[in-house]
């Protein structure tokens, strides 16, 4: 497939966003998000909300202010006021000025976020005050909170719920990310050959989307001999292991567009699948198809469990999660199977405009063989739709 095929097939709105020098969400979109924060402040009777992120860990800073945290960032949200955002390093401020929204005040953190900026944020708060926290506060911050006897509520779960429901603008960014991810796996399957190692596979995958503005989140690979397997799930780090013509490769690929990701999972090989892998893939493809066919607003986890039980009717199980929310983090619900459970969500119902990854990683119970199949999908009112356009099922080169 010629590189750029999936990008060129994006809708006009998504293409316009992709071709913008620095894509920004509308001010109305940010006002919608900040209003959700105001609801939390009021419902939980909080005096303020603090967001802390460092070294690119976390997505809340971008969601509410537009700034993608680099080194370290601290944000203060008070009801009815603009957000106060403190950014390190000083030379990152020009980029931050370009990206932040009109509802945010931007300041330099002076390399003293914990020693100066945070103390000012809590200076006027008494022992009966309550603050909400999003992110992982370092101990130096926690100690100051304890010394003032301020009550803390972790509101990350509330934030997580916000992120699970996507706006129309967010869906446009996710469509771009899906196309970029498709470019990545297309580049891999087009250029894959025996003799390459996993490092080279990652380079080839990234070359498919970097030129279009995509960036790496995940390039996971699992390589094993199809007739003598010893691997059931892709690994998180690449090695110098080389590919042979008798290998089957399981992949999990995610490229992101300004922290909005796509995700495809595929099994790839140079020859027809043998009996074992044909059986594994037949189960995986059928489970994906069945789950995809029932996903809509109101679908229950019990309905998903009824389908996933077919995996364990024979001699198979899973290692990876079966379904997880995606787009703004690894979101709820995270669902496994009876033999490999994940989290528990009593009475959970999927909702319109959730985006989730369906990824049946069907494996043998001795953990020696496994396949990957699946991708990110968009749940609508009466159905689910694919966000990806790359070929489904086993990819024979």
C-alpha positions in Angstrom: 0.0 0.0 0.0 1.4 3.4 -1.0 2.2 5.5 2.1 -0.3 8.3 2.6 -3.3 6.2 1.4 -5.1 6.2 4.7 -4.4 9.9 5.3 -5.7 10.8 1.9 -8.9 9.0 2.7 -9.7 11.1 5.8 -12.8 13.3 5.7 -12.4 17.0 4.9 -12.8 18.1 8.4 -10.1 15.8 9.7 -7.8 16.8 6.9 -8.2 20.4 7.7 -7.2 19.7 11.3 -4.2 17.6 10.3 -2.9 20.3 7.9 -3.1 23.1 10.6 0.4 24.2 11.8 -0.6 23.6 15.5 -4.1 22.1 15.7 -6.2 23.5 18.5 -9.6 22.7 19.9 -12.3 25.4 19.7 -12.8 27.7 22.7 -16.3 26.3 23.1 -14.9 22.8 23.4 -12.6 24.0 26.2 -15.5 25.8 27.9 -17.5 22.5 27.8 -14.6 20.7 29.5 -14.1 23.3 32.1 -17.8 23.3 32.9 -17.4 19.6 33.8 -14.7 20.6 36.3 -17.0 23.3 37.7 -19.6 20.6 38.3 -17.1 18.5 40.3 -16.1 21.6 42.3 -19.7 22.2 43.2 -20.9 18.7 43.7 -18.0 17.7 46.0 -17.9 21.1 47.6 -14.2 21.6 46.8 -12.3 24.8 47.5 -10.1 24.2 44.4 -8.8 21.5 42.1 -5.0 21.0 41.6 -3.6 19.2 38.5 0.0 18.0 38.6 1.9 16.3 35.7 5.5 15.7 34.9 7.7 14.2 32.1 4.7 13.8 29.8 2.8 11.6 32.2 -0.9 12.4 32.3 -3.4 14.0 29.9 -5.5 16.3 32.1 -3.3 19.3 31.6 -3.8 19.2 27.9 -7.5 18.4 28.2 -8.3 21.5 30.2 -5.6 24.0 29.1 -4.2 22.9 25.8 -0.7 22.5 27.1 1.1 19.1 26.6 3.2 18.7 29.8 6.9 18.4 29.0 9.1 18.7 32.1 6.7 19.6 34.9 3.4 21.5 35.2 1.0 22.6 37.9 -2.5 24.0 37.3 -4.9 25.6 39.8 -8.7 25.6 39.2 -10.9 27.9 41.3 -14.6 28.1 40.6 -15.6 30.9 38.2 -12.0 31.9 37.5 -9.5 31.3 34.7 -7.2 28.3 35.2 -3.7 29.2 36.5 -1.1 27.2 34.7 2.6 27.0 35.8 5.0 25.5 33.3 8.7 24.4 33.4 11.1 25.1 31.7 11.3 28.8 30.8 12.1 28.1 27.2 8.9 26.1 26.9 6.7 29.1 27.5 6.6 30.3 23.9 5.2 26.8 22.8 2.8 26.9 25.7 1.6 30.4 24.6 0.8 28.9 21.2 -1.2 26.0 22.6 -3.2 27.2 25.6 -6.8 28.3 25.5 -8.3 31.7 26.4 -9.5 30.3 29.7 -6.0 29.8 31.0 -3.4 32.2 32.5 0.1 31.1 31.8 3.0 31.5 34.2 6.6 30.3 34.5 7.0 27.9 37.4 10.4 29.6 38.3 11.8 26.1 39.0 10.0 26.4 42.4 6.7 24.7 41.9 6.8 22.9 45.2 8.7 25.5 47.2 6.9 28.7 46.1 4.0 28.2 43.7 2.1 25.4 45.5 2.4 27.0 48.9 0.8 30.2 47.5 -2.1 28.0 46.1 -2.9 26.6 49.5 -1.9 29.5 51.7 -5.4 30.8 52.3 -6.9 27.4 52.9 -7.7 26.4 56.5 -8.0 22.9 58.1 -11.6 22.6 57.1 -10.8 23.1 53.4 -11.0 20.4 50.8 -9.1 20.2 47.5 -9.4 17.8 44.6 -6.4 16.3 43.0 -5.8 15.0 39.5 -2.4 13.4 39.0 0.4 12.0 41.2 1.5 14.7 43.6 5.1 14.2 44.8 5.7 13.8 48.6 6.9 17.4 49.0 3.4 18.6 48.0 1.6 16.0 50.2 3.6 17.0 53.2 2.5 20.6 52.9 -1.1 19.5 52.6 -0.8 17.3 55.7 0.8 20.2 57.7 -2.2 22.4 57.0 -4.7 19.6 57.7 -6.3 20.1 54.3 -8.7 17.3 53.2 -7.8 15.8 49.8 -10.2 14.1 47.4 -8.8 12.2 44.4 -11.0 13.2 41.5 -9.1 11.3 38.9 -12.0 8.8 38.5 -14.3 11.7 37.7 -11.8 13.0 35.2 -11.5 9.5 33.8 -15.3 9.4 33.3 -15.2 12.7 31.4 -12.6 11.3 29.0 -14.6 8.2 28.3 -17.2 10.2 26.4 -15.8 11.9 23.3 -17.0 15.1 21.7 -17.4 15.6 18.0 -14.1 17.5 17.9 -12.3 14.8 19.8 -13.6 12.2 17.4 -12.1 14.1 14.4 -8.7 14.0 16.2 -9.2 10.2 16.8 -10.0 9.6 13.2 -6.6 11.2 12.3 -4.8 9.1 14.9 -6.5 6.0 13.5 -5.3 6.9 9.9 -1.8 7.5 11.2 -1.8 4.2 13.0 -3.0 2.5 9.8 -0.1 4.1 8.0 2.3 2.6 10.5 1.1 -1.0 10.3 0.8 -0.6 6.5 4.4 0.4 6.4 5.4 -2.5 8.5 3.5 -5.1 6.4 4.7 -3.6 3.1 8.4 -3.6 4.1 8.6 -6.6 6.4 11.0 -9.4 5.4 13.0 -12.2 7.0 16.3 -11.0 8.4 15.0 -7.8 10.0 15.1 -7.5 13.8 12.5 -6.0 16.1 14.4 -2.6 16.3 14.2 -2.3 12.6 10.5 -3.3 12.6 9.8 -0.4 15.0 11.7 2.0 12.8 9.8 0.8 9.7 6.5 1.2 11.6 7.2 4.7 12.7 8.4 5.8 9.3 4.8 5.2 8.1 3.3 7.9 10.3 6.1 10.3 11.4 6.1 12.1 8.1 2.4 12.9 8.5 2.6 14.3 12.1 2.0 11.1 14.0 4.1 10.0 17.0 4.7 6.6 18.7 2.8 5.4 21.7 3.0 1.6 21.2 5.1 -0.6 18.9 4.8 -4.0 20.5 5.9 -7.2 18.7 5.9 -10.9 19.6 7.9 -13.2 17.2 7.8 -16.9 17.4 8.2 -20.0 15.1 4.7 -20.9 13.9 5.4 -24.6 14.2 7.3 -24.5 17.5 5.8 -21.5 19.3 7.1 -20.0 22.6 5.4 -16.6 22.7 1.7 -15.8 23.2 1.6 -12.0 23.5 3.6 -9.0 22.1 6.4 -7.6 24.3 6.6 -3.9 25.3 10.3 -3.5 24.3 12.0 -4.4 21.1 15.0 -6.6 20.9 17.6 -7.7 18.3 15.7 -10.9 17.6 15.5 -11.5 13.9 12.6 -12.7 11.8 12.6 -15.9 9.8 10.2 -17.0 7.1 8.7 -19.6 9.5 7.7 -17.0 12.1 4.4 -15.5 13.0 4.4 -12.0 14.4 1.8 -10.5 16.8 1.6 -6.8 16.9 0.0 -3.9 18.8 0.5 -0.6 17.1 -0.6 2.9 18.3 0.3 6.2 16.9 -1.1 9.4 18.4 -2.0 12.8 17.0 -1.3 15.4 19.8 -2.1 12.7 22.4 -5.2 11.3 20.7 -4.4 7.7 19.7 -5.4 5.0 17.3 -4.7 1.3 17.9 -4.6 -1.8 15.7 -3.7 -5.4 16.7 -2.8 -7.9 14.0 -1.0 -11.2 13.4 1.4 -11.3 10.5 3.3 -14.1 8.8 5.0 -15.1 5.6 3.0 -18.3 5.1 -0.4 -19.8 5.5 -1.4 -20.4 9.2 -1.0 -23.9 10.4 -3.9 -25.7 12.1 -3.3 -24.4 15.6 -3.0 -20.8 14.5 -6.0 -21.1 12.2 -8.0 -22.3 15.2 -6.7 -19.5 17.4 -7.5 -16.8 14.8 -10.9 -18.2 13.9 -11.9 -17.8 17.6 -10.3 -14.3 17.8 -11.9 -13.1 14.7 -15.3 -14.4 15.6 -15.2 -12.9 19.1 -14.2 -9.5 17.7 -17.0 -9.7 15.1 -19.6 -10.8 17.7 -18.7 -8.1 20.3 -18.5 -5.4 17.6 -22.0 -6.4 16.4 -23.6 -5.8 19.8 -21.7 -2.8 21.0 -24.0 0.3 21.2 -25.4 2.7 23.8 -26.6 0.5 26.6 -24.7 -2.7 26.0 -23.9 -4.4 29.3 -20.7 -6.2 30.4 -22.8 -9.3 30.9 -23.5 -9.4 27.2 -19.8 -9.1 26.5 -19.1 -12.0 29.0 -21.6 -14.2 27.2 -19.6 -13.8 24.0 -16.1 -14.1 25.6 -17.1 -17.4 27.3 -16.8 -19.0 23.9 -13.0 -18.5 24.2 -12.9 -20.8 27.1 -15.3 -23.4 25.8 -12.3 -25.1 24.2 -8.7 -25.1 25.3 -8.0 -21.4 24.9 -7.8 -18.3 27.1 -6.5 -14.7 26.8 -3.5 -12.9 28.2 -4.1 -9.3 27.2 -7.3 -7.4 28.2 -10.2 -8.2 26.0 -11.7 -4.7 25.9 -10.5 -1.4 27.2 -11.6 2.3 26.8 -9.0 4.4 25.0 -8.4 8.0 24.0 -7.2 10.3 26.8 -5.7 7.3 28.7 -6.3 3.6 29.3 -9.9 4.1 30.2 -12.7 2.2 31.9 -14.0 -0.4 31.3 -11.1 -2.8 31.3 -12.6 -6.3 30.7 -11.0 -9.7 30.8 -12.6 -13.2 30.8 -13.4 -15.7 33.6 -10.0 -17.4 33.3 -8.2 -14.0 33.1 -10.4 -11.4 34.9 -9.6 -7.7 34.8 -11.5 -5.1 36.8 -15.1 -5.3 38.0 -17.9 -2.9 37.0 -21.2 -3.8 38.5 -24.2 -2.7 36.4 -21.9 -1.0 33.9 -23.4 0.1 30.5 -21.5 1.3 27.5 -22.4 4.8 26.4 -22.7 6.6 23.1 -19.5 8.3 22.0 -17.2 6.0 24.0 -14.2 4.8 22.1 -12.9 1.3 23.0 -10.4 -1.2 21.8 -11.7 -4.7 21.1 -8.6 -7.0 21.2 -9.1 -10.7 21.5 -5.6 -12.0 22.2 -6.5 -15.7 22.0 -3.8 -18.0 23.5 -3.2 -21.6 24.3 -3.4 -22.4 28.0 0.3 -23.4 28.1 1.0 -19.8 27.0 3.2 -20.9 24.1 1.0 -19.7 21.2 -1.3 -16.7 20.7 -2.7 -14.3 18.1 -3.7 -10.6 18.2 -6.6 -9.2 16.3 -8.7 -6.0 16.9 -8.7 -2.3 16.9 -10.2 1.0 18.2 -13.9 1.5 17.5 -16.5 4.2 18.2 -19.7 3.4 20.0 -22.7 5.2 18.6 -26.4 5.2 19.6 -27.4 2.0 17.8 -24.1 0.5 16.7 -20.3 0.6 16.8 -18.3 1.8 13.8 -14.7 1.2 12.8 -12.2 4.1 13.1 -9.6 2.1 11.2 -9.5 1.1 7.6 -6.5 -1.3 7.6 -7.2 -4.9 6.6 -8.7 -7.1 9.4 -7.7 -10.6 10.3 -4.4 -12.5 9.7 -2.0 -10.7 7.3 -0.1 -13.0 5.1 2.8 -11.3 3.3 
